[in-house]
Amino acid sequence: IELIQQIKSSLPYTQFLMCTGYQNNEYVFSALKAGASGYIVKGSTSFEIQNAIIDLYNGGSPMSPYIARKVISLLHQKNDDNSFGLSNRELEVLSHLSEGLLYKEISDKLGISQNTVKNHCKNIYKRLHVQNKVEALNKFSQYNLQSYIQPE
């Protein structure tokens, strides 16, 4: 998992297919969060592995049926913490970015330095597992992260 993170940080378009015997939720989701694009379990046939590689090459996210069921189950859970672990301040910064404000405008509005705004953005990208502002704003919209901002 650490290797995936290291390689993804310098080669973000590299695709990883996990093939392992580990099937517990924590390991599966850690691997996917780290950047694995697919996850098949040890014991998959050579035909299944070959198809998974082809699927990955064609832009898919191959998963063993058991793993896919775990992922779907997680998505169906009512989870009040879909804020990706972002702090309220980070959510505020992201909200202001979504309004088209510049770092300087955000720093003035929140009463913090531009460097602090930049640091918040770095943390936001890391927590959302994105590479840039456009990807961060897409997730902000997709997961309705605005709703997690706590009024002061």
MDAnalysis code that builds the backbone (N, CA, C; Angstrom):
import MDAnalysis as mda
import numpy as np

u = mda.Universe.empty(456, n_residues=152, atom_resindex=np.repeat(np.arange(152), 3), trajectory=True)
u.add_TopologyAttr("name", ["N", "CA", "C"] * 152)
u.add_TopologyAttr("resid", np.arange(1, 153))
u.add_TopologyAttr("resname", ["ILE", "GLU", "LEU", "ILE", "GLN", "GLN", "ILE", "LYS", "SER", "SER", "LEU", "PRO", "TYR", "THR", "GLN", "PHE", "LEU", "MET", "CYS", "THR", "GLY", "TYR", "GLN", "ASN", "ASN", "GLU", "TYR", "VAL", "PHE", "SER", "ALA", "LEU", "LYS", "ALA", "GLY", "ALA", "SER", "GLY", "TYR", "ILE", "VAL", "LYS", "GLY", "SER", "THR", "SER", "PHE", "GLU", "ILE", "GLN", "ASN", "ALA", "ILE", "ILE", "ASP", "LEU", "TYR", "ASN", "GLY", "GLY", "SER", "PRO", "MET", "SER", "PRO", "TYR", "ILE", "ALA", "ARG", "LYS", "VAL", "ILE", "SER", "LEU", "LEU", "HIS", "GLN", "LYS", "ASN", "ASP", "ASP", "ASN", "SER", "PHE", "GLY", "LEU", "SER", "ASN", "ARG", "GLU", "LEU", "GLU", "VAL", "LEU", "SER", "HIS", "LEU", "SER", "GLU", "GLY", "LEU", "LEU", "TYR", "LYS", "GLU", "ILE", "SER", "ASP", "LYS", "LEU", "GLY", "ILE", "SER", "GLN", "ASN", "THR", "VAL", "LYS", "ASN", "HIS", "CYS", "LYS", "ASN", "ILE", "TYR", "LYS", "ARG", "LEU", "HIS", "VAL", "GLN", "ASN", "LYS", "VAL", "GLU", "ALA", "LEU", "ASN", "LYS", "PHE", "SER", "GLN", "TYR", "ASN", "LEU", "GLN", "SER", "TYR", "ILE", "GLN", "PRO", "GLU"])
u.atoms.positions = np.array([
    [0.837, -1.192, 0.000],
    [0.000, 0.000, 0.000],
    [0.876, 1.248, 0.000],
    [1.930, 1.235, 0.815],
    [2.841, 2.378, 0.848],
    [3.534, 2.560, -0.500],
    [3.872, 1.462, -1.145],
    [4.522, 1.530, -2.452],
    [3.587, 2.167, -3.485],
    [2.323, 1.817, -3.433],
    [1.350, 2.421, -4.349],
    [1.344, 3.935, -4.153],
    [1.275, 4.373, -2.899],
    [1.251, 5.809, -2.609],
    [2.513, 6.497, -3.117],
    [3.657, 5.870, -2.904],
    [4.922, 6.470, -3.335],
    [4.979, 6.607, -4.854],
    [4.620, 5.542, -5.542],
    [4.684, 5.572, -7.005],
    [3.626, 6.520, -7.569],
    [2.420, 6.492, -7.008],
    [1.344, 7.367, -7.479],
    [1.710, 8.839, -7.331],
    [2.482, 9.170, -6.276],
    [2.832, 10.577, -6.071],
    [3.736, 11.106, -7.181],
    [4.572, 10.254, -7.748],
    [5.451, 10.722, -8.823],
    [4.964, 10.298, -10.216],
    [4.189, 9.244, -10.285],
    [3.648, 8.761, -11.563],
    [2.141, 8.529, -11.402],
    [1.352, 9.603, -11.365],
    [-0.062, 9.495, -11.008],
    [-0.922, 8.664, -11.958],
    [-0.477, 8.448, -13.183],
    [-1.301, 7.694, -14.129],
    [-0.993, 6.193, -14.125],
    [-0.073, 5.767, -13.257],
    [0.251, 4.352, -13.143],
    [-0.955, 3.609, -12.570],
    [-1.266, 2.468, -13.158],
    [-2.404, 1.666, -12.713],
    [-1.908, 0.493, -11.871],
    [-2.595, 0.215, -10.781],
    [-2.227, -0.889, -9.903],
    [-3.391, -1.849, -9.767],
    [-3.082, -3.124, -9.898],
    [-4.056, -4.183, -9.682],
    [-3.565, -4.997, -8.496],
    [-4.289, -4.945, -7.403],
    [-3.918, -5.720, -6.220],
    [-4.338, -7.167, -6.444],
    [-3.433, -8.076, -6.174],
    [-3.731, -9.505, -6.232],
    [-3.180, -10.088, -4.945],
    [-4.052, -10.322, -3.991],
    [-3.608, -10.686, -2.653],
    [-4.617, -11.588, -1.963],
    [-4.171, -12.191, -0.909],
    [-5.045, -13.032, -0.107],
    [-5.808, -12.246, 0.943],
    [-5.397, -10.994, 1.174],
    [-6.072, -10.174, 2.184],
    [-7.443, -9.741, 1.682],
    [-8.460, -10.026, 2.489],
    [-9.814, -9.673, 2.089],
    [-10.545, -8.860, 3.151],
    [-9.842, -8.492, 4.233],
    [-10.539, -7.725, 5.265],
    [-10.784, -6.299, 4.776],
    [-11.859, -5.697, 5.265],
    [-12.284, -4.376, 4.796],
    [-11.177, -3.342, 4.868],
    [-10.476, -3.306, 5.985],
    [-9.459, -2.277, 6.184],
    [-8.385, -2.348, 5.100],
    [-7.920, -3.539, 4.807],
    [-6.866, -3.694, 3.803],
    [-7.378, -3.352, 2.407],
    [-8.560, -3.847, 2.075],
    [-9.139, -3.595, 0.750],
    [-9.300, -2.097, 0.525],
    [-9.927, -1.414, 1.485],
    [-10.206, 0.007, 1.295],
    [-8.941, 0.848, 1.386],
    [-7.980, 0.416, 2.181],
    [-6.698, 1.131, 2.233],
    [-6.002, 1.062, 0.878],
    [-6.024, -0.106, 0.266],
    [-5.392, -0.265, -1.048],
    [-6.092, 0.593, -2.099],
    [-7.413, 0.593, -2.081],
    [-8.160, 1.387, -3.058],
    [-7.957, 2.880, -2.819],
    [-7.952, 3.291, -1.555],
    [-7.717, 4.705, -1.242],
    [-6.307, 5.126, -1.630],
    [-5.359, 4.217, -1.510],
    [-3.964, 4.530, -1.855],
    [-3.783, 4.711, -3.357],
    [-4.734, 4.191, -4.137],
    [-4.635, 4.381, -5.582],
    [-4.733, 3.121, -6.414],
    [-4.959, 1.972, -5.784],
    [-5.145, 0.748, -6.570],
    [-6.404, 0.908, -7.425],
    [-6.323, 0.485, -8.667],
    [-7.452, 0.627, -9.582],
    [-8.296, -0.634, -9.649],
    [-7.773, -1.718, -9.121],
    [-8.496, -2.972, -9.118],
    [-8.012, -3.851, -7.991],
    [-8.804, -4.878, -7.666],
    [-8.466, -5.725, -6.525],
    [-9.038, -7.115, -6.774],
    [-8.151, -8.077, -6.957],
    [-8.599, -9.459, -7.105],
    [-7.942, -10.297, -6.019],
    [-8.613, -11.372, -5.659],
    [-8.125, -12.184, -4.552],
    [-7.247, -13.325, -5.043],
    [-6.344, -13.703, -4.156],
    [-5.472, -14.846, -4.418],
    [-6.367, -16.056, -4.669],
    [-6.003, -16.833, -5.619],
    [-6.831, -17.981, -5.968],
    [-7.638, -17.727, -7.233],
    [-7.560, -16.506, -7.752],
    [-8.221, -16.214, -9.027],
    [-7.534, -17.047, -10.107],
    [-8.302, -17.486, -11.071],
    [-7.730, -18.296, -12.150],
    [-6.878, -17.421, -13.063],
    [-6.030, -18.060, -13.853],
    [-5.199, -17.300, -14.790],
    [-6.078, -16.549, -15.790],
    [-7.205, -17.133, -16.152],
    [-8.150, -16.471, -17.053],
    [-8.714, -15.208, -16.397],
    [-9.076, -15.294, -15.112],
    [-9.605, -14.131, -14.381],
    [-8.543, -13.035, -14.253],
    [-7.313, -13.441, -13.999],
    [-6.221, -12.465, -13.879],
    [-5.983, -11.782, -15.221],
    [-5.956, -12.576, -16.286],
    [-5.765, -12.014, -17.628],
    [-6.884, -11.024, -17.956],
    [-8.123, -11.397, -17.678],
    [-9.255, -10.503, -17.945],
    [-9.181, -9.238, -17.092],
    [-8.716, -9.375, -15.848],
    [-8.581, -8.212, -14.968],
    [-7.548, -7.239, -15.526],
    [-6.442, -7.766, -16.029],
    [-5.396, -6.909, -16.609],
    [-5.918, -6.200, -17.858],
    [-6.629, -6.922, -18.692],
    [-7.209, -6.319, -19.904],
    [-8.227, -5.246, -19.517],
    [-9.069, -5.558, -18.543],
    [-10.070, -4.598, -18.064],
    [-9.389, -3.337, -17.528],
    [-8.340, -3.519, -16.749],
    [-7.581, -2.395, -16.194],
    [-6.986, -1.553, -17.323],
    [-6.396, -2.208, -18.301],
    [-5.797, -1.525, -19.454],
    [-6.840, -0.695, -20.210],
    [-8.059, -1.212, -20.268],
    [-9.133, -0.529, -20.992],
    [-9.868, 0.506, -20.142],
    [-9.335, 0.800, -18.961],
    [-9.919, 1.851, -18.123],
    [-10.874, 1.366, -17.062],
    [-11.023, 0.060, -16.922],
    [-11.923, -0.481, -15.920],
    [-11.279, -0.569, -14.547],
    [-12.069, -1.008, -13.599],
    [-11.599, -1.231, -12.229],
    [-11.996, -2.640, -11.815],
    [-11.227, -3.626, -12.278],
    [-11.605, -5.015, -12.023],
    [-11.550, -5.380, -10.542],
    [-12.554, -6.130, -10.107],
    [-12.589, -6.605, -8.724],
    [-13.204, -7.988, -8.688],
    [-12.676, -8.798, -7.793],
    [-13.291, -10.100, -7.556],
    [-14.705, -9.847, -7.041],
    [-15.646, -10.731, -7.358],
    [-17.031, -10.515, -6.920],
    [-17.158, -10.256, -5.412],
    [-16.398, -10.979, -4.613],
    [-16.461, -10.809, -3.159],
    [-16.029, -9.398, -2.761],
    [-14.976, -8.896, -3.396],
    [-14.466, -7.554, -3.101],
    [-15.459, -6.507, -3.603],
    [-16.009, -6.713, -4.789],
    [-16.997, -5.777, -5.334],
    [-18.192, -5.663, -4.392],
    [-18.609, -6.783, -3.824],
    [-19.733, -6.774, -2.879],
    [-19.397, -5.927, -1.654],
    [-18.157, -6.027, -1.154],
    [-17.728, -5.220, -0.001],
    [-17.785, -3.731, -0.333],
    [-17.305, -3.378, -1.525],
    [-17.290, -1.973, -1.934],
    [-18.720, -1.450, -2.057],
    [-19.579, -2.217, -2.704],
    [-20.975, -1.808, -2.863],
    [-21.650, -1.691, -1.505],
    [-21.380, -2.627, -0.636],
    [-21.948, -2.587, 0.709],
    [-21.546, -1.308, 1.436],
    [-20.292, -0.933, 1.309],
    [-19.823, 0.297, 1.953],
    [-20.552, 1.510, 1.380],
    [-20.739, 1.532, 0.074],
    [-21.415, 2.666, -0.557],
    [-22.880, 2.757, -0.149],
    [-23.492, 1.634, 0.148],
    [-24.898, 1.626, 0.546],
    [-25.098, 1.993, 2.009],
    [-24.046, 1.913, 2.788],
    [-24.163, 2.253, 4.206],
    [-24.499, 3.718, 4.357],
    [-25.337, 4.002, 5.335],
    [-25.600, 5.394, 5.691],
    [-24.419, 5.837, 6.526],
    [-23.594, 6.685, 5.949],
    [-22.385, 7.120, 6.638],
    [-22.400, 8.632, 6.716],
    [-22.481, 9.141, 7.928],
    [-22.538, 10.587, 8.113],
    [-21.188, 11.248, 7.939],
    [-20.121, 10.471, 7.843],
    [-18.808, 11.095, 7.729],
    [-18.217, 10.858, 6.349],
    [-18.805, 11.496, 5.363],
    [-18.253, 11.452, 4.011],
    [-17.442, 12.697, 3.726],
    [-16.949, 13.348, 4.779],
    [-16.195, 14.584, 4.602],
    [-14.729, 14.299, 4.326],
    [-14.354, 13.023, 4.203],
    [-12.986, 12.611, 3.890],
    [-11.997, 13.032, 4.969],
    [-12.484, 13.302, 6.161],
    [-11.594, 13.714, 7.244],
    [-11.139, 15.159, 7.134],
    [-11.807, 15.943, 6.288],
    [-11.446, 17.351, 6.145],
    [-11.896, 18.132, 7.376],
    [-11.054, 19.040, 7.813],
    [-11.428, 19.906, 8.936],
    [-12.461, 20.918, 8.448],
    [-13.131, 21.545, 9.385],
    [-14.111, 22.559, 9.012],
    [-13.443, 23.688, 8.221],
    [-12.247, 24.077, 8.630],
    [-11.526, 25.153, 7.941],
    [-11.193, 24.732, 6.503],
    [-10.771, 23.472, 6.322],
    [-10.468, 22.980, 4.976],
    [-11.727, 22.971, 4.110],
    [-12.854, 22.592, 4.711],
    [-14.119, 22.626, 3.979],
    [-14.480, 24.059, 3.588],
    [-14.212, 25.011, 4.486],
    [-14.477, 26.420, 4.168],
    [-13.608, 26.885, 3.002],
    [-12.322, 26.529, 3.047],
    [-11.409, 26.903, 1.960],
    [-11.909, 26.310, 0.647],
    [-12.289, 25.045, 0.669],
    [-12.787, 24.379, -0.533],
    [-14.067, 25.047, -1.036],
    [-14.924, 25.438, -0.126],
    [-16.154, 26.128, -0.496],
    [-15.845, 27.446, -1.200],
    [-14.893, 28.196, -0.653],
    [-14.516, 29.469, -1.274],
    [-13.851, 29.245, -2.636],
    [-13.068, 28.172, -2.759],
    [-12.490, 27.843, -4.069],
    [-13.602, 27.551, -5.073],
    [-14.661, 26.882, -4.607],
    [-15.775, 26.550, -5.500],
    [-16.516, 27.798, -5.964],
    [-16.388, 28.880, -5.189],
    [-16.999, 30.158, -5.572],
    [-16.101, 30.942, -6.526],
    [-14.916, 30.396, -6.812],
    [-13.996, 31.047, -7.732],
    [-13.065, 32.053, -7.084],
    [-13.017, 32.069, -5.746],
    [-12.137, 33.013, -5.063],
    [-10.676, 32.601, -5.204],
    [-9.799, 33.585, -5.248],
    [-8.358, 33.360, -5.287],
    [-7.830, 33.180, -3.870],
    [-6.602, 32.628, -3.745],
    [-6.000, 32.426, -2.425],
    [-6.006, 33.712, -1.609],
    [-5.668, 34.829, -2.234],
    [-5.611, 36.123, -1.540],
    [-6.989, 36.491, -0.997],
    [-8.017, 36.304, -1.818],
    [-9.385, 36.628, -1.396],
    [-9.842, 35.718, -0.260],
    [-9.467, 34.445, -0.340],
    [-9.827, 33.496, 0.718],
    [-9.119, 33.873, 2.009],
    [-7.835, 34.206, 1.910],
    [-7.075, 34.564, 3.113],
    [-7.669, 35.808, 3.767],
    [-8.065, 36.789, 2.973],
    [-8.693, 37.999, 3.520],
    [-10.031, 37.672, 4.185],
    [-10.814, 36.851, 3.520],
    [-12.148, 36.513, 4.023],
    [-12.084, 35.725, 5.335],
    [-11.093, 34.814, 5.437],
    [-10.988, 33.962, 6.625],
    [-10.036, 34.521, 7.679],
    [-9.323, 35.579, 7.329],
    [-8.388, 36.176, 8.287],
    [-7.167, 35.308, 8.549],
    [-6.695, 34.640, 7.503],
    [-5.500, 33.797, 7.609],
    [-4.543, 34.182, 6.484],
    [-3.300, 33.735, 6.568],
    [-2.320, 34.087, 5.540],
    [-2.544, 33.260, 4.269],
    [-1.984, 33.755, 3.160],
    [-2.066, 33.005, 1.906],
    [-1.335, 31.674, 2.018],
    [-0.226, 31.660, 2.769],
    [0.501, 30.397, 2.967],
    [-0.360, 29.378, 3.687],
    [-1.146, 29.839, 4.652],
    [-2.045, 28.924, 5.364],
    [-3.098, 28.380, 4.407],
    [-3.615, 29.226, 3.534],
    [-4.586, 28.771, 2.525],
    [-3.939, 27.712, 1.639],
    [-2.703, 27.957, 1.194],
    [-1.989, 26.992, 0.350],
    [-1.784, 25.670, 1.085],
    [-1.430, 25.750, 2.370],
    [-1.255, 24.524, 3.168],
    [-2.568, 23.768, 3.301],
    [-3.658, 24.500, 3.508],
    [-4.974, 23.849, 3.567],
    [-5.258, 23.135, 2.243],
    [-4.920, 23.779, 1.125],
    [-5.163, 23.165, -0.189],
    [-4.349, 21.887, -0.360],
    [-3.093, 21.899, 0.070],
    [-2.267, 20.682, 0.000],
    [-2.908, 19.556, 0.799],
    [-3.389, 19.888, 2.011],
    [-4.045, 18.878, 2.851],
    [-5.337, 18.385, 2.210],
    [-6.083, 19.296, 1.622],
    [-7.334, 18.927, 0.948],
    [-7.043, 17.937, -0.179],
    [-6.057, 18.239, -1.024],
    [-5.723, 17.354, -2.145],
    [-5.322, 15.972, -1.639],
    [-4.532, 15.962, -0.571],
    [-4.067, 14.687, -0.018],
    [-5.245, 13.869, 0.515],
    [-6.115, 14.511, 1.276],
    [-7.239, 13.785, 1.882],
    [-8.270, 13.329, 0.854],
    [-8.435, 14.119, -0.189],
    [-9.388, 13.744, -1.237],
    [-8.768, 12.819, -2.281],
    [-7.447, 12.595, -2.176],
    [-6.716, 11.761, -3.140],
    [-6.870, 12.313, -4.554],
    [-6.607, 13.623, -4.676],
    [-6.660, 14.284, -5.976],
    [-5.341, 15.002, -6.224],
    [-5.139, 15.425, -7.468],
    [-3.882, 16.056, -7.857],
    [-3.983, 17.570, -8.029],
    [-5.210, 18.086, -8.186],
    [-5.326, 19.514, -8.480],
    [-6.675, 20.066, -8.035],
    [-6.821, 21.380, -8.219],
    [-8.024, 22.077, -7.768],
    [-9.273, 21.588, -8.495],
    [-9.173, 21.353, -9.788],
    [-10.339, 20.906, -10.556],
    [-10.863, 19.581, -10.005],
    [-9.964, 18.626, -9.745],
    [-10.378, 17.334, -9.194],
    [-10.980, 17.516, -7.802],
    [-10.388, 18.393, -7.000],
    [-10.905, 18.646, -5.648],
    [-12.311, 19.236, -5.717],
    [-12.518, 20.174, -6.616],
    [-13.836, 20.798, -6.743],
    [-14.873, 19.812, -7.274],
    [-14.441, 18.890, -8.133],
    [-15.361, 17.846, -8.602],
    [-15.834, 16.986, -7.439],
    [-14.909, 16.589, -6.563],
    [-15.300, 15.785, -5.401],
    [-16.151, 16.594, -4.432],
    [-15.819, 17.878, -4.267],
    [-16.591, 18.769, -3.402],
    [-18.051, 18.761, -3.832],
    [-18.262, 18.853, -5.138],
    [-19.613, 18.849, -5.691],
    [-20.237, 17.456, -5.636],
    [-19.484, 16.455, -6.071],
    [-19.990, 15.081, -6.156],
    [-20.459, 14.547, -4.808],
    [-19.707, 14.844, -3.739],
    [-20.026, 14.316, -2.415],
    [-20.748, 15.337, -1.535],
    [-21.184, 16.447, -2.137],
    [-21.913, 17.483, -1.412],
    [-21.209, 17.856, -0.107],
    [-19.908, 18.110, -0.201],
    [-19.115, 18.406, 0.994],
    [-19.503, 19.731, 1.634],
    [-20.171, 20.596, 0.897],
    [-20.660, 21.865, 1.444],
    [-21.523, 21.607, 2.682],
    [-22.266, 20.507, 2.660],
    [-23.195, 20.214, 3.759],
    [-22.492, 19.851, 5.061],
    [-21.180, 19.611, 5.018],
    [-20.449, 19.234, 6.227],
    [-19.834, 20.431, 6.948],
    [-19.949, 21.616, 6.365],
    [-19.383, 22.806, 7.007],
    [-20.231, 23.162, 8.218],
    [-19.572, 23.281, 9.359],
    [-20.254, 23.638, 10.604],
    [-20.261, 25.153, 10.759],
    [-21.427, 25.745, 11.014],
    [-21.453, 27.193, 11.232],
    [-20.671, 27.557, 12.487],
    [-20.004, 28.705, 12.422],
    [-19.189, 29.117, 13.578],
    [-20.010, 29.842, 14.604],
])
